[in-house]
Each structure stands twice: as C-alpha cells, then as structure tokens.
Amino acid sequence: MALYEMRTYQAYVGHMGDIVKVYAEFGWPAIEKGGFDAKLVGYFTSDTGGLSQLVHLWKFDDDADRRAHWAGLFADADFMKFAGMIRPHLMTQQIQLLNEAPWGPHP
C-alpha cells in the first residue's frame, strides 16, 4: 500500500509572492532537474482556512522509498541552494504521513 506525505509550510503574512517567485525560479527547476518530481502528486496554496500556506503532497511506495527520496533531494546542491533562499519566508513546517484507505479512489 502506498504512503502519502503531506507537507504544509506556514509562510509569514505577505511573503507568499516571494515564495512563489523563489519556487518558480529555483525550487521547481531543481526538483525537476534532479528527477525528484516523479513522486509528486501536487503543490497547492491555501485560499480559505489557514492562509499563507504552501502544501505539497507526495506518493511513495513505502517508508524506505520516502526516506531515499528525501535523502537524495537533500543531497542535491541546487535544491539546497533553493532551501536556503526559501527558509527566511517560512514560519513553520508540518509533515503528515497518510495511508491509503481501503476504499475509494487514490491518486
């Protein structure tokens, strides 16, 4: 059964424009160039509820696949350069691991 990881980053109010710019110019190109996008379900920004949030959802085969993915991404120089640029815009990070329910559709 697949393992999903939802990462929610709380941005400082007024910083979402900067986050979108840094992701578009540096983050996404690094993720795509390294082939790390293969596990990505999608990126989202909040519009209601908790505002100024960037959410991304990843799908992994299992926990070993998840750990190997993040180890590879965090060893990538281009991604780590981006990470240093984005951190000043982020207040908190929450990671939630989700298991597929035995019914219904799954991405």
N, CA, C and O atoms as CSV, one atom per row, in Angstrom:
chain,resi,resn,atom,element,x,y,z
A,1,MET,N,N,0.844,-1.178,0.000
A,1,MET,CA,C,0.000,0.000,0.000
A,1,MET,C,C,0.895,1.250,0.000
A,1,MET,O,O,1.893,1.314,0.718
A,2,ALA,N,N,0.527,2.213,-0.798
A,2,ALA,CA,C,1.315,3.445,-0.918
A,2,ALA,C,C,1.273,4.263,0.372
A,2,ALA,O,O,0.356,4.142,1.185
A,3,LEU,N,N,2.285,5.088,0.524
A,3,LEU,CA,C,2.383,6.012,1.647
A,3,LEU,C,C,2.396,7.421,1.076
A,3,LEU,O,O,3.177,7.720,0.172
A,4,TYR,N,N,1.539,8.282,1.596
A,4,TYR,CA,C,1.479,9.664,1.146
A,4,TYR,C,C,2.082,10.558,2.222
A,4,TYR,O,O,1.940,10.300,3.417
A,5,GLU,N,N,2.744,11.592,1.784
A,5,GLU,CA,C,3.309,12.567,2.714
A,5,GLU,C,C,2.785,13.944,2.319
A,5,GLU,O,O,2.964,14.394,1.188
A,6,MET,N,N,2.141,14.594,3.268
A,6,MET,CA,C,1.656,15.948,3.051
A,6,MET,C,C,2.528,16.897,3.869
A,6,MET,O,O,2.642,16.766,5.088
A,7,ARG,N,N,3.135,17.845,3.179
A,7,ARG,CA,C,3.985,18.849,3.827
A,7,ARG,C,C,3.280,20.192,3.738
A,7,ARG,O,O,2.916,20.648,2.654
A,8,THR,N,N,3.093,20.815,4.886
A,8,THR,CA,C,2.433,22.114,4.942
A,8,THR,C,C,3.401,23.119,5.544
A,8,THR,O,O,3.885,22.950,6.663
A,9,TYR,N,N,3.668,24.153,4.786
A,9,TYR,CA,C,4.561,25.225,5.232
A,9,TYR,C,C,3.736,26.475,5.482
A,9,TYR,O,O,2.998,26.925,4.605
A,10,GLN,N,N,3.857,27.027,6.660
A,10,GLN,CA,C,3.186,28.286,7.006
A,10,GLN,C,C,4.133,29.432,6.690
A,10,GLN,O,O,5.207,29.549,7.279
A,11,ALA,N,N,3.722,30.269,5.757
A,11,ALA,CA,C,4.538,31.417,5.361
A,11,ALA,C,C,4.215,32.616,6.239
A,11,ALA,O,O,3.115,32.728,6.781
A,12,TYR,N,N,5.169,33.492,6.371
A,12,TYR,CA,C,4.896,34.762,7.025
A,12,TYR,C,C,3.917,35.534,6.146
A,12,TYR,O,O,4.007,35.498,4.919
A,13,VAL,N,N,2.979,36.232,6.788
A,13,VAL,CA,C,1.990,37.019,6.051
A,13,VAL,C,C,2.720,38.011,5.149
A,13,VAL,O,O,3.637,38.708,5.581
A,14,GLY,N,N,2.296,38.059,3.895
A,14,GLY,CA,C,2.897,38.954,2.926
A,14,GLY,C,C,4.065,38.369,2.168
A,14,GLY,O,O,4.610,39.027,1.282
A,15,HIS,N,N,4.474,37.135,2.494
A,15,HIS,CA,C,5.642,36.528,1.846
A,15,HIS,C,C,5.291,35.549,0.727
A,15,HIS,O,O,6.192,35.048,0.054
A,16,MET,N,N,4.004,35.262,0.513
A,16,MET,CA,C,3.643,34.234,-0.465
A,16,MET,C,C,4.129,34.601,-1.869
A,16,MET,O,O,4.548,33.718,-2.617
A,17,GLY,N,N,4.082,35.858,-2.237
A,17,GLY,CA,C,4.591,36.267,-3.549
A,17,GLY,C,C,6.062,35.938,-3.707
A,17,GLY,O,O,6.487,35.475,-4.765
A,18,ASP,N,N,6.846,36.174,-2.654
A,18,ASP,CA,C,8.272,35.845,-2.691
A,18,ASP,C,C,8.477,34.330,-2.790
A,18,ASP,O,O,9.364,33.866,-3.507
A,19,ILE,N,N,7.662,33.571,-2.075
A,19,ILE,CA,C,7.766,32.113,-2.098
A,19,ILE,C,C,7.477,31.585,-3.493
A,19,ILE,O,O,8.206,30.736,-4.006
A,20,VAL,N,N,6.417,32.086,-4.105
A,20,VAL,CA,C,6.057,31.646,-5.456
A,20,VAL,C,C,7.192,31.965,-6.427
A,20,VAL,O,O,7.528,31.143,-7.280
A,21,LYS,N,N,7.774,33.135,-6.304
A,21,LYS,CA,C,8.872,33.537,-7.190
A,21,LYS,C,C,10.099,32.641,-7.007
A,21,LYS,O,O,10.677,32.176,-7.989
A,22,VAL,N,N,10.498,32.397,-5.757
A,22,VAL,CA,C,11.679,31.576,-5.484
A,22,VAL,C,C,11.451,30.125,-5.931
A,22,VAL,O,O,12.352,29.495,-6.485
A,23,TYR,N,N,10.238,29.596,-5.687
A,23,TYR,CA,C,9.933,28.244,-6.154
A,23,TYR,C,C,9.989,28.166,-7.676
A,23,TYR,O,O,10.573,27.236,-8.233
A,24,ALA,N,N,9.380,29.144,-8.347
A,24,ALA,CA,C,9.333,29.120,-9.815
A,24,ALA,C,C,10.729,29.238,-10.428
A,24,ALA,O,O,11.026,28.567,-11.417
A,25,GLU,N,N,11.573,30.070,-9.862
A,25,GLU,CA,C,12.885,30.327,-10.443
A,25,GLU,C,C,13.962,29.328,-10.019
A,25,GLU,O,O,14.878,29.043,-10.790
A,26,PHE,N,N,13.862,28.802,-8.814
A,26,PHE,CA,C,14.934,27.947,-8.290
A,26,PHE,C,C,14.453,26.587,-7.784
A,26,PHE,O,O,15.074,25.567,-8.084
A,27,GLY,N,N,13.358,26.556,-7.022
A,27,GLY,CA,C,12.900,25.311,-6.399
A,27,GLY,C,C,12.418,24.281,-7.394
A,27,GLY,O,O,12.925,23.160,-7.444
A,28,TRP,N,N,11.425,24.671,-8.193
A,28,TRP,CA,C,10.874,23.712,-9.146
A,28,TRP,C,C,11.915,23.262,-10.169
A,28,TRP,O,O,11.993,22.066,-10.452
A,29,PRO,N,N,12.719,24.165,-10.737
A,29,PRO,CA,C,13.754,23.687,-11.659
A,29,PRO,C,C,14.708,22.675,-11.020
A,29,PRO,O,O,15.108,21.714,-11.677
A,30,ALA,N,N,15.077,22.870,-9.756
A,30,ALA,CA,C,15.968,21.920,-9.081
A,30,ALA,C,C,15.278,20.579,-8.868
A,30,ALA,O,O,15.881,19.524,-9.065
A,31,ILE,N,N,14.012,20.624,-8.463
A,31,ILE,CA,C,13.257,19.388,-8.234
A,31,ILE,C,C,13.092,18.621,-9.540
A,31,ILE,O,O,13.283,17.406,-9.584
A,32,GLU,N,N,12.740,19.333,-10.596
A,32,GLU,CA,C,12.516,18.705,-11.889
A,32,GLU,C,C,13.824,18.187,-12.498
A,32,GLU,O,O,13.870,17.070,-13.014
A,33,LYS,N,N,14.875,18.989,-12.437
A,33,LYS,CA,C,16.171,18.616,-12.999
A,33,LYS,C,C,16.707,17.337,-12.371
A,33,LYS,O,O,17.272,16.488,-13.060
A,34,GLY,N,N,16.529,17.205,-11.067
A,34,GLY,CA,C,17.025,16.018,-10.374
A,34,GLY,C,C,16.113,14.810,-10.494
A,34,GLY,O,O,16.442,13.738,-9.986
A,35,GLY,N,N,14.963,14.966,-11.163
A,35,GLY,CA,C,14.014,13.862,-11.303
A,35,GLY,C,C,13.208,13.600,-10.039
A,35,GLY,O,O,12.535,12.575,-9.929
A,36,PHE,N,N,13.275,14.525,-9.086
A,36,PHE,CA,C,12.579,14.336,-7.810
A,36,PHE,C,C,11.072,14.549,-7.922
A,36,PHE,O,O,10.325,14.217,-7.001
A,37,ASP,N,N,10.629,15.099,-9.043
A,37,ASP,CA,C,9.206,15.350,-9.252
A,37,ASP,C,C,8.413,14.073,-9.532
A,37,ASP,O,O,7.183,14.107,-9.544
A,38,ALA,N,N,9.090,12.960,-9.755
A,38,ALA,CA,C,8.413,11.702,-10.094
A,38,ALA,C,C,7.474,11.238,-8.988
A,38,ALA,O,O,6.490,10.552,-9.266
A,39,LYS,N,N,7.752,11.591,-7.770
A,39,LYS,CA,C,6.937,11.156,-6.623
A,39,LYS,C,C,5.885,12.201,-6.225
A,39,LYS,O,O,5.097,11.964,-5.309
A,40,LEU,N,N,5.869,13.339,-6.899
A,40,LEU,CA,C,5.000,14.451,-6.526
A,40,LEU,C,C,3.583,14.252,-7.035
A,40,LEU,O,O,3.378,13.957,-8.212
A,41,VAL,N,N,2.595,14.413,-6.145
A,41,VAL,CA,C,1.190,14.420,-6.540
A,41,VAL,C,C,0.799,15.840,-6.923
A,41,VAL,O,O,0.124,16.045,-7.932
A,42,GLY,N,N,1.217,16.828,-6.125
A,42,GLY,CA,C,0.903,18.211,-6.473
A,42,GLY,C,C,1.293,19.205,-5.406
A,42,GLY,O,O,1.508,18.858,-4.244
A,43,TYR,N,N,1.380,20.460,-5.834
A,43,TYR,CA,C,1.602,21.607,-4.955
A,43,TYR,C,C,0.319,22.412,-4.903
A,43,TYR,O,O,-0.413,22.489,-5.889
A,44,PHE,N,N,0.044,23.015,-3.748
A,44,PHE,CA,C,-1.182,23.782,-3.554
A,44,PHE,C,C,-0.889,24.977,-2.646
A,44,PHE,O,O,0.017,24.925,-1.814
A,45,THR,N,N,-1.651,26.037,-2.810
A,45,THR,CA,C,-1.620,27.153,-1.869
A,45,THR,C,C,-3.006,27.273,-1.268
A,45,THR,O,O,-4.003,26.972,-1.925
A,46,SER,N,N,-3.073,27.714,-0.017
A,46,SER,CA,C,-4.360,27.798,0.661
A,46,SER,C,C,-5.121,29.047,0.222
A,46,SER,O,O,-4.532,30.090,-0.062
A,47,ASP,N,N,-6.444,28.910,0.175
A,47,ASP,CA,C,-7.313,30.018,-0.207
A,47,ASP,C,C,-8.334,30.322,0.884
A,47,ASP,O,O,-8.862,31.432,0.952
A,48,THR,N,N,-8.612,29.335,1.736
A,48,THR,CA,C,-9.509,29.516,2.877
A,48,THR,C,C,-8.896,28.782,4.063
A,48,THR,O,O,-7.899,28.074,3.921
A,49,GLY,N,N,-9.498,28.958,5.225
A,49,GLY,CA,C,-8.954,28.314,6.426
A,49,GLY,C,C,-7.643,28.963,6.806
A,49,GLY,O,O,-7.542,30.189,6.835
A,50,GLY,N,N,-6.625,28.145,7.102
A,50,GLY,CA,C,-5.304,28.680,7.390
A,50,GLY,C,C,-4.708,29.285,6.130
A,50,GLY,O,O,-4.446,28.567,5.165
A,51,LEU,N,N,-4.492,30.584,6.126
A,51,LEU,CA,C,-3.984,31.264,4.941
A,51,LEU,C,C,-2.470,31.303,4.943
A,51,LEU,O,O,-1.830,30.954,5.935
A,52,SER,N,N,-1.907,31.725,3.841
A,52,SER,CA,C,-0.452,31.835,3.667
A,52,SER,C,C,0.234,30.489,3.877
A,52,SER,O,O,1.279,30.396,4.522
A,53,GLN,N,N,-0.382,29.449,3.313
A,53,GLN,CA,C,0.196,28.113,3.423
A,53,GLN,C,C,0.538,27.558,2.046
A,53,GLN,O,O,-0.197,27.751,1.078
A,54,LEU,N,N,1.665,26.870,1.984
A,54,LEU,CA,C,2.068,26.120,0.806
A,54,LEU,C,C,2.009,24.648,1.203
A,54,LEU,O,O,2.632,24.236,2.181
A,55,VAL,N,N,1.266,23.870,0.445
A,55,VAL,CA,C,1.068,22.453,0.749
A,55,VAL,C,C,1.541,21.640,-0.444
A,55,VAL,O,O,1.234,21.970,-1.589
A,56,HIS,N,N,2.288,20.576,-0.175
A,56,HIS,CA,C,2.601,19.645,-1.255
A,56,HIS,C,C,2.383,18.231,-0.779
A,56,HIS,O,O,2.605,17.896,0.384
A,57,LEU,N,N,1.936,17.401,-1.723
A,57,LEU,CA,C,1.586,16.015,-1.451
A,57,LEU,C,C,2.452,15.113,-2.317
A,57,LEU,O,O,2.571,15.308,-3.526
A,58,TRP,N,N,3.052,14.121,-1.670
A,58,TRP,CA,C,3.962,13.186,-2.329
A,58,TRP,C,C,3.424,11.774,-2.144
A,58,TRP,O,O,2.779,11.480,-1.138
A,59,LYS,N,N,3.688,10.899,-3.114
A,59,LYS,CA,C,3.276,9.489,-3.034
A,59,LYS,C,C,4.513,8.607,-3.135
A,59,LYS,O,O,5.288,8.704,-4.086
A,60,PHE,N,N,4.682,7.744,-2.137
A,60,PHE,CA,C,5.827,6.846,-2.079
A,60,PHE,C,C,5.356,5.395,-2.012
A,60,PHE,O,O,4.240,5.108,-1.577
A,61,ASP,N,N,6.220,4.495,-2.446
A,61,ASP,CA,C,5.897,3.062,-2.389
A,61,ASP,C,C,5.797,2.590,-0.940
A,61,ASP,O,O,4.931,1.784,-0.601
A,62,ASP,N,N,6.685,3.096,-0.093
A,62,ASP,CA,C,6.739,2.717,1.311
A,62,ASP,C,C,7.677,3.694,2.031
A,62,ASP,O,O,8.156,4.654,1.427
A,63,ASP,N,N,7.934,3.452,3.305
A,63,ASP,CA,C,8.777,4.383,4.069
A,63,ASP,C,C,10.224,4.389,3.574
A,63,ASP,O,O,10.875,5.434,3.597
A,64,ALA,N,N,10.731,3.251,3.131
A,64,ALA,CA,C,12.102,3.212,2.608
A,64,ALA,C,C,12.215,4.069,1.347
A,64,ALA,O,O,13.205,4.777,1.167
A,65,ASP,N,N,11.220,4.009,0.485
A,65,ASP,CA,C,11.183,4.830,-0.728
A,65,ASP,C,C,11.135,6.312,-0.343
A,65,ASP,O,O,11.824,7.138,-0.941
A,66,ARG,N,N,10.327,6.634,0.646
A,66,ARG,CA,C,10.214,8.017,1.142
A,66,ARG,C,C,11.553,8.519,1.662
A,66,ARG,O,O,11.995,9.607,1.294
A,67,ARG,N,N,12.185,7.751,2.495
A,67,ARG,CA,C,13.472,8.172,3.078
A,67,ARG,C,C,14.556,8.324,2.012
A,67,ARG,O,O,15.365,9.249,2.080
A,68,ALA,N,N,14.576,7.429,1.036
A,68,ALA,CA,C,15.560,7.524,-0.052
A,68,ALA,C,C,15.317,8.778,-0.891
A,68,ALA,O,O,16.265,9.442,-1.311
A,69,HIS,N,N,14.056,9.096,-1.133
A,69,HIS,CA,C,13.712,10.300,-1.895
A,69,HIS,C,C,14.251,11.555,-1.212
A,69,HIS,O,O,14.936,12.364,-1.838
A,70,TRP,N,N,13.937,11.711,0.079
A,70,TRP,CA,C,14.357,12.927,0.788
A,70,TRP,C,C,15.873,12.967,0.965
A,70,TRP,O,O,16.465,14.045,0.912
A,71,ALA,N,N,16.503,11.831,1.171
A,71,ALA,CA,C,17.972,11.812,1.282
A,71,ALA,C,C,18.605,12.292,-0.015
A,71,ALA,O,O,19.560,13.068,0.005
A,72,GLY,N,N,18.072,11.830,-1.141
A,72,GLY,CA,C,18.592,12.266,-2.428
A,72,GLY,C,C,18.353,13.737,-2.691
A,72,GLY,O,O,19.236,14.437,-3.188
A,73,LEU,N,N,17.153,14.210,-2.356
A,73,LEU,CA,C,16.830,15.620,-2.579
A,73,LEU,C,C,17.689,16.530,-1.704
A,73,LEU,O,O,18.176,17.562,-2.164
A,74,PHE,N,N,17.872,16.144,-0.444
A,74,PHE,CA,C,18.656,16.974,0.474
A,74,PHE,C,C,20.157,16.902,0.179
A,74,PHE,O,O,20.927,17.701,0.712
A,75,ALA,N,N,20.575,15.970,-0.649
A,75,ALA,CA,C,21.981,15.896,-1.075
A,75,ALA,C,C,22.221,16.658,-2.379
A,75,ALA,O,O,23.360,16.791,-2.827
A,76,ASP,N,N,21.141,17.157,-2.983
A,76,ASP,CA,C,21.233,17.870,-4.254
A,76,ASP,C,C,21.618,19.335,-4.021
A,76,ASP,O,O,20.904,20.059,-3.327
A,77,ALA,N,N,22.731,19.768,-4.592
A,77,ALA,CA,C,23.249,21.122,-4.350
A,77,ALA,C,C,22.287,22.205,-4.822
A,77,ALA,O,O,22.109,23.210,-4.133
A,78,ASP,N,N,21.662,22.019,-5.986
A,78,ASP,CA,C,20.726,23.029,-6.483
A,78,ASP,C,C,19.515,23.169,-5.559
A,78,ASP,O,O,19.050,24.277,-5.295
A,79,PHE,N,N,19.014,22.038,-5.074
A,79,PHE,CA,C,17.866,22.105,-4.171
A,79,PHE,C,C,18.260,22.764,-2.851
A,79,PHE,O,O,17.496,23.567,-2.313
A,80,MET,N,N,19.420,22.444,-2.329
A,80,MET,CA,C,19.837,23.022,-1.051
A,80,MET,C,C,20.080,24.530,-1.172
A,80,MET,O,O,19.853,25.270,-0.214
A,81,LYS,N,N,20.530,24.980,-2.314
A,81,LYS,CA,C,20.660,26.425,-2.556
A,81,LYS,C,C,19.278,27.073,-2.472
A,81,LYS,O,O,19.105,28.109,-1.829
A,82,PHE,N,N,18.308,26.456,-3.122
A,82,PHE,CA,C,16.926,26.937,-3.058
A,82,PHE,C,C,16.408,26.927,-1.624
A,82,PHE,O,O,15.773,27.888,-1.191
A,83,ALA,N,N,16.670,25.853,-0.883
A,83,ALA,CA,C,16.187,25.734,0.501
A,83,ALA,C,C,16.689,26.894,1.352
A,83,ALA,O,O,15.951,27.418,2.186
A,84,GLY,N,N,17.928,27.294,1.148
A,84,GLY,CA,C,18.469,28.435,1.885
A,84,GLY,C,C,17.772,29.737,1.526
A,84,GLY,O,O,17.683,30.646,2.352
A,85,MET,N,N,17.281,29.829,0.305
A,85,MET,CA,C,16.584,31.037,-0.134
A,85,MET,C,C,15.153,31.096,0.387
A,85,MET,O,O,14.635,32.183,0.643
A,86,ILE,N,N,14.513,29.948,0.546
A,86,ILE,CA,C,13.091,29.918,0.920
A,86,ILE,C,C,12.879,29.972,2.433
A,86,ILE,O,O,11.853,30.472,2.895
A,87,ARG,N,N,13.837,29.464,3.206
A,87,ARG,CA,C,13.655,29.361,4.661
A,87,ARG,C,C,13.293,30.671,5.347
A,87,ARG,O,O,12.452,30.651,6.245
A,88,PRO,N,N,13.879,31.812,4.977
A,88,PRO,CA,C,13.512,33.055,5.675
A,88,PRO,C,C,12.044,33.461,5.501
A,88,PRO,O,O,11.550,34.310,6.243
A,89,HIS,N,N,11.346,32.868,4.535
A,89,HIS,CA,C,9.946,33.202,4.277
A,89,HIS,C,C,8.978,32.282,5.025
A,89,HIS,O,O,7.769,32.517,5.019
A,90,LEU,N,N,9.504,31.240,5.667
A,90,LEU,CA,C,8.660,30.221,6.283
A,90,LEU,C,C,8.694,30.305,7.805
A,90,LEU,O,O,9.753,30.436,8.420
A,91,MET,N,N,7.512,30.225,8.386
A,91,MET,CA,C,7.373,30.283,9.834
A,91,MET,C,C,7.438,28.881,10.454
A,91,MET,O,O,8.166,28.651,11.419
A,92,THR,N,N,6.663,27.945,9.880
A,92,THR,CA,C,6.615,26.574,10.410
A,92,THR,C,C,6.500,25.573,9.275
A,92,THR,O,O,6.169,25.917,8.140
A,93,GLN,N,N,6.784,24.320,9.620
A,93,GLN,CA,C,6.650,23.200,8.691
A,93,GLN,C,C,5.963,22.070,9.432
A,93,GLN,O,O,6.319,21.753,10.567
A,94,GLN,N,N,4.976,21.463,8.788
A,94,GLN,CA,C,4.304,20.305,9.362
A,94,GLN,C,C,4.340,19.185,8.331
A,94,GLN,O,O,4.045,19.401,7.156
A,95,ILE,N,N,4.703,17.989,8.781
A,95,ILE,CA,C,4.737,16.822,7.906
A,95,ILE,C,C,3.752,15.799,8.445
A,95,ILE,O,O,3.780,15.448,9.625
A,96,GLN,N,N,2.880,15.326,7.559
A,96,GLN,CA,C,1.888,14.338,7.957
A,96,GLN,C,C,1.986,13.153,7.000
A,96,GLN,O,O,1.929,13.328,5.783
A,97,LEU,N,N,2.135,11.947,7.551
A,97,LEU,CA,C,2.151,10.728,6.745
A,97,LEU,C,C,0.742,10.152,6.716
A,97,LEU,O,O,0.079,10.047,7.748
A,98,LEU,N,N,0.295,9.782,5.522
A,98,LEU,CA,C,-1.071,9.307,5.319
A,98,LEU,C,C,-1.042,7.950,4.624
A,98,LEU,O,O,-0.295,7.752,3.666
A,99,ASN,N,N,-1.851,7.027,5.107
A,99,ASN,CA,C,-2.015,5.727,4.461
A,99,ASN,C,C,-3.290,5.744,3.628
A,99,ASN,O,O,-4.266,6.403,3.987
A,100,GLU,N,N,-3.277,5.015,2.516
A,100,GLU,CA,C,-4.489,4.903,1.708
A,100,GLU,C,C,-5.575,4.201,2.504
A,100,GLU,O,O,-5.303,3.225,3.204
A,101,ALA,N,N,-6.793,4.689,2.401
A,101,ALA,CA,C,-7.934,3.969,2.972
A,101,ALA,C,C,-8.235,2.775,2.049
A,101,ALA,O,O,-7.959,2.839,0.851
A,102,PRO,N,N,-8.790,1.707,2.590
A,102,PRO,CA,C,-9.027,0.526,1.765
A,102,PRO,C,C,-10.203,0.671,0.792
A,102,PRO,O,O,-10.567,-0.310,0.143
A,103,TRP,N,N,-10.801,1.840,0.668
A,103,TRP,CA,C,-11.892,2.091,-0.255
A,103,TRP,C,C,-11.638,3.405,-1.000
A,103,TRP,O,O,-10.779,4.199,-0.615
A,104,GLY,N,N,-12.380,3.610,-2.040
A,104,GLY,CA,C,-12.334,4.882,-2.765
A,104,GLY,C,C,-11.123,5.032,-3.671
A,104,GLY,O,O,-10.210,4.207,-3.646
A,105,PRO,N,N,-11.123,6.082,-4.461
A,105,PRO,CA,C,-10.004,6.320,-5.370
A,105,PRO,C,C,-8.809,6.895,-4.644
A,105,PRO,O,O,-8.946,7.503,-3.582
A,106,HIS,N,N,-7.637,6.702,-5.219
A,106,HIS,CA,C,-6.390,7.240,-4.699
A,106,HIS,C,C,-5.603,7.801,-5.873
A,106,HIS,O,O,-5.643,7.251,-6.973
A,107,PRO,N,N,-4.872,8.917,-5.634
A,107,PRO,CA,C,-4.084,9.477,-6.741
A,107,PRO,C,C,-2.973,8.542,-7.173
A,107,PRO,O,O,-2.218,8.862,-8.091
